Amino acid sequence: MRTVLVTGATSGIGEACVKKFATEGYRIIGLGRNEKQLEKVRTDALSYGAPECRTFSINLRYVAEVAELFRSLNDIEVIDAIINSAGIAYQRIIDEITIEEWEEVMCINLTAPVAIIKAALPWLRKSNNPSVINISSIAGRSRSISLGCHYTTSKAAVIGMTRHLAGELGPQGIRVNCTAPSQTHTPMLDAALSKESQDLLATKVPLKRLGTAEEQADVIFFLCTPAASYINGAIVDVNGGLL
Ligand SMILES: NC(=O)c1ccc[n+]([C@@H]2O[C@H](COP(=O)([O-])OP(=O)(O)OC[C@H]3O[C@@H](n4cnc5c(N)ncnc54)[C@H](OP(=O)(O)O)[C@@H]3O)[C@@H](O)[C@H]2O)c1
């Protein structure tokens, strides 16, 4: 049985990943905070075809809890894929960003994925096709059109972290890749851009629409399959051609 661990499983791209991997028969380990949504993740994953789904409520602001969570997975031998989808964003100009908020964004978007990867290594090392997918952003490729400097910086750092770990873990057979989505229909986007701004932005995308969480999840899934066995350290733009 293949096993995937998804952070941010309760919403948006992470939730779409749960659906995709469950449909493909993976056991799901889903992380999020919202208990009600976690219950839905469990029910949905099983109905999509997952042989098992375990969910954990964890606030990734407290990264020390990550190691504890992995200790509770001791009866699971192998984890084949880690999807680091949890993320936060604030629309703020630099004058308004407090250092506390800066640290919060860095913690959820950058430190927590590193903590998850670090804790998962013993499980990944037992897989015959281990894979880590981080989620950067078009913002990390250049800069955000709506979100704060902390968000852009964290997403640029995710690219550096991905490339570095691809080099370090590649010799152990663990592939580390990253997607860079452009604006994608999820609750995060609705919080960041009004419907009017989304419609305007869509006209600037060569494909003339914004992406869906399912389109992001399809690429993430592909990167975890043996068909992507020579893709390591890649930053895969999933952006409809928007540069
Ligand atoms: N949507 C876009 O346009 C877009 C574009 C580029 C990149 N991205 C990136 O894609 C990833 C997924 O984004 P999304 O659009 O799917 O966002 P979303 O719908 O807002 O979902 C965010 C997820 O992160 C989890 N999360 C947030 N803070 C957390 C915390 N402190 N501890 C644990 N979990 C936490 C949430 O869990 P709870 O709800 O349970 O708290 C939720 O499951 C993010 O890394 C984002 O930066 C998104």
The ligand as an ORCA input file, in Angstrom:
! r2SCAN-3c Opt
* xyz 0 1
  N      -4.405     29.439     -4.104
  C      -3.474     30.109     -4.729
  O      -3.751     31.004     -5.544
  C      -2.021     29.757     -4.513
  C      -1.080     30.265     -5.421
  C       0.259     29.956     -5.221
  C       0.645     29.165     -4.164
  N      -0.286     28.695     -3.292
  C       0.179     27.879     -2.175
  O      -0.495     26.628     -2.188
  C      -0.608     26.136     -0.858
  C      -2.066     25.787     -0.593
  O      -2.811     26.983     -0.694
  P      -4.405     26.982     -0.800
  O      -4.752     28.017     -1.789
  O      -4.882     25.597     -0.949
  O      -4.748     27.565      0.650
  P      -6.015     27.377      1.595
  O      -7.200     26.900      0.836
  O      -6.098     28.630      2.383
  O      -5.535     26.187      2.557
  C      -4.491     26.399      3.447
  C      -4.278     25.150      4.271
  O      -3.183     25.385      5.166
  C      -3.564     24.985      6.465
  N      -2.939     25.826      7.472
  C      -2.878     27.176      7.518
  N      -2.277     27.586      8.643
  C      -1.960     26.467      9.342
  C      -1.351     26.226     10.596
  N      -0.950     27.227     11.394
  N      -1.176     24.947     11.000
  C      -1.591     23.923     10.234
  N      -2.194     24.081      9.027
  C      -2.375     25.341      8.596
  C      -5.075     25.179      6.519
  O      -5.598     24.337      7.528
  P      -6.907     24.760      8.395
  O      -7.835     25.441      7.440
  O      -7.421     23.454      8.895
  O      -6.404     25.671      9.440
  C      -5.476     24.755      5.115
  O      -5.660     23.368      5.052
  C      -0.078     27.217      0.068
  O       1.250     26.909      0.435
  C      -0.114     28.463     -0.809
  O       0.844     29.410     -0.424
  C      -1.615     28.962     -3.447
*
